[in-house]
Amino acid sequence: MTDLRTVLTELARVDGVAAALVVGRDGFLIGGVSAEEDLDLEAVGAVTASALGASEILSADLRRGQLVSVMLEYEGGVVVVAPAGGEAMLVVVTTGSATLGRVRLELRKRRSAVIEAL
């Protein structure tokens, strides 16, 4: 069985990734790794759960199929969120120096390991 902390640590080692976390649909943090001490992973998880829920409603309203991922772009970096099974989501917080293609690729590669670890 895959260890969740190991998977998140590997993801957090990708250049430009500030944090990698798994959050329940209820917004509670299941596990997380951060390179930034002042990053409140619990708060990120709570707000991210809301954003993912709204995105899924939008997807249904637009009839575009199941949500694959959400990318929120800010001046200082990007947050990428992807469902990880029916009850959790994988969240990656980046810095401005991240290569988004690489981050998205690494997220997709590790999503099944996260699901297995849950």
C-alpha positions as CSV (number, residue, x, y, z in Angstrom):
1,M,0.0,0.0,0.0
2,T,1.2,3.5,-0.8
3,D,1.9,5.9,2.0
4,L,0.1,9.2,1.5
5,R,2.9,11.3,3.1
6,T,5.4,9.8,0.7
7,V,3.3,10.6,-2.3
8,L,2.7,14.2,-1.2
9,T,6.4,14.6,-0.4
10,E,7.4,13.5,-3.9
11,L,4.9,15.9,-5.4
12,A,6.1,18.7,-3.2
13,R,9.7,18.2,-4.5
14,V,8.6,19.2,-8.0
15,D,10.2,22.6,-8.9
16,G,8.0,25.5,-8.0
17,V,5.6,23.5,-5.8
18,A,5.1,25.1,-2.4
19,A,2.6,22.6,-1.0
20,A,0.8,19.4,-1.8
21,L,-2.2,18.3,0.2
22,V,-5.2,16.0,0.3
23,V,-8.4,17.4,1.6
24,G,-11.7,15.7,2.3
25,R,-14.9,17.0,0.5
26,D,-15.9,18.4,3.9
27,G,-12.8,20.7,3.8
28,F,-10.9,18.9,6.5
29,L,-7.2,18.3,5.9
30,I,-6.3,14.6,5.4
31,G,-2.6,15.1,4.8
32,G,-0.2,17.7,3.6
33,V,3.4,18.8,3.0
34,S,4.5,22.4,2.7
35,A,7.8,24.1,2.0
36,E,6.3,27.4,3.4
37,E,6.0,27.5,7.2
38,D,3.4,30.3,7.1
39,L,1.1,28.4,4.8
40,D,-2.0,27.3,6.7
41,L,-2.9,24.0,5.1
42,E,-6.1,23.7,7.1
43,A,-7.4,27.0,5.8
44,V,-6.3,26.1,2.2
45,G,-8.2,22.9,2.5
46,A,-11.4,24.5,3.8
47,V,-11.5,27.1,1.0
48,T,-10.5,24.7,-1.7
49,A,-13.3,22.3,-0.9
50,S,-15.8,25.2,-1.5
51,A,-14.1,26.1,-4.8
52,L,-14.2,22.5,-6.0
53,G,-17.8,22.1,-5.1
54,A,-18.7,25.3,-7.0
55,S,-16.7,24.1,-10.0
56,E,-18.5,20.8,-10.1
57,I,-21.9,22.5,-10.1
58,L,-20.7,24.7,-13.0
59,S,-19.6,21.6,-14.9
60,A,-23.0,20.0,-14.4
61,D,-24.8,23.2,-15.5
62,L,-22.6,23.5,-18.6
63,R,-23.0,19.7,-19.3
64,R,-19.3,19.3,-19.8
65,G,-18.8,16.0,-18.1
66,Q,-16.9,15.2,-14.9
67,L,-14.5,17.7,-13.5
68,V,-10.9,16.7,-14.2
69,S,-9.1,19.6,-12.5
70,V,-9.4,23.3,-11.5
71,M,-6.6,25.8,-11.9
72,L,-6.7,29.1,-9.9
73,E,-4.1,31.6,-11.1
74,Y,-2.9,34.3,-8.8
75,E,-0.1,36.9,-9.0
76,G,2.2,34.8,-6.9
77,G,1.4,31.3,-8.2
78,V,-1.3,28.8,-9.1
79,V,-3.4,26.4,-7.1
80,V,-4.4,23.2,-9.0
81,V,-7.2,21.0,-7.5
82,A,-8.2,17.6,-8.8
83,P,-10.7,15.1,-7.4
84,A,-9.0,12.1,-5.7
85,G,-11.8,9.5,-5.5
86,G,-15.3,10.3,-4.4
87,E,-14.5,11.8,-1.0
88,A,-11.2,13.7,-1.4
89,M,-9.2,16.1,-3.5
90,L,-5.6,16.6,-4.3
91,V,-4.4,20.2,-4.1
92,V,-1.1,21.6,-5.3
93,V,0.0,25.2,-4.4
94,T,2.8,26.6,-6.6
95,T,5.1,29.6,-6.6
96,G,5.4,31.9,-9.5
97,S,8.4,29.9,-10.8
98,A,6.4,26.7,-11.4
99,T,6.1,25.2,-14.8
100,L,2.3,24.5,-15.0
101,G,2.6,21.7,-17.6
102,R,5.0,19.8,-15.3
103,V,2.9,20.4,-12.2
104,R,-0.3,19.1,-14.0
105,L,1.6,16.1,-15.3
106,E,3.0,15.2,-11.9
107,L,-0.5,15.7,-10.3
108,R,-2.1,13.3,-12.8
109,K,0.7,10.7,-12.4
110,R,0.3,10.7,-8.6
111,R,-3.5,10.9,-8.3
112,S,-4.0,7.2,-8.4
113,A,-1.4,6.7,-5.7
114,V,-3.2,9.2,-3.5
115,I,-6.5,7.3,-4.1
116,E,-4.8,4.0,-3.2
117,A,-3.3,5.5,-0.1
118,L,-6.7,6.7,1.1
